Structure formats: structure tokens, C-alpha cells
Amino acid sequence: MEDSTNKKMPPFPVWQNSCCRHEPVVTSLPMGMKPYTGPELRVKKLDPEAIIPTRANKTDAGYDLYALEDVEIPAVNHKLIKTGISMAIPAGYVGLIWPRSGLAYKNGLDVFAGVIDAGYRGDVGVILYNSRVTDHYQVKRGDRIAQILFQKVKGFELVEVDDLDDTQRGQGGFGSSGN
């Protein structure tokens, strides 16, 4: 009889029947194999000190971006902050850079222009704006400075026309829907 403590892992998942015969449950995976959790997105460190984006929780929509360098942002001013990473965002997707709510609320920091197209392979930079009137803001290397969300986008062929269809809203813009 073989000792169970000396058994080697099989080179494939071990399946056991759960309460229902038709629903197998993976109880082990070969060493080095991870269960599939979704599509992969390749990220390259352009600097050895760069930090790969992370999520605090698996259900978070955004991945935190980290500052590569110390930067002082004067009052009512903005600065481009490098992250030291590049990404291979798949075709049909875009990376949107958004503020971190805590930095926005507690420190008055906002993000300007944050669209990372699928074809871009350069350093992902974050333009941080300090809305404080009197205080500068000090970003330290390794600080979480923004978050990036990945969104599926559909391309369109733009067609010039003489007329557009009518809608209830029509040309009503800024404030036209009420307070």
C-alpha cells in the first residue's frame, strides 16, 4: 500500500464529484498552473523600480497606478507623472485613467486626459492636477496616484450626412434636462 504523504501531484487537475454528479470540482492543479480567472493583459516594466498596477480587491473595477518618481505639484497646477510601465492593451479595448477617490476628496487631486489606446506601447503617464489654491502636493515614488479601468470599445465608420433623425431632446445641451 502506498503512503498518501509521498504521492506526487498528477500532471492534470483532479476532479471529484460534488453533490451533483454533473458538476466536477477542481481540488488540485499541477504545480505552477493557475486557475483561469479572465483575459490576460501584458504589462512591461520600463524601469526596475516601477510597480505593476494592482487591485485592492478582486471586485474593484480599477487597477491602481503607482508613481515612479517624487514630484511636487504646485497649487492650482498640474504635472505629468511617469509610472515606468507600458501595456499591451488588446485591440477593441481602451485604458481609461481616473482619479483615486480618496486623493480627490482628501487632497483635491484630479486626473487630466487619460485615454490609453490599444496601439500605444509607451510609458503610461498620469497628469495630476492639484486644485488646492494655497498648498502644494508632494507625490512620493511608489504612491498610488490614479487608477486605470479597461473598457471594451466599438469602432464606427463615420459617415457625413445632410440631416440627422429627430429626437425628443434635439439640440438641448448644457442644463437642458433640468436641475
ABEGO torsion letter per residue (X at the ends): XBBAAABBBBABBBBBBBABAABBBBABBBBGBBBBAEBBBBBBBABAABBBBBBABAABABBBBBBABBBBBBBGBBBBBBAGBBBBBBBGBBBBBBBBAAAAAAAGBBBBEBBBBAABABBBBBBBBBABAABBBBBBBGBBABBBBBBBBBBBBBBBBABBBBBAAEABBBGAAEX
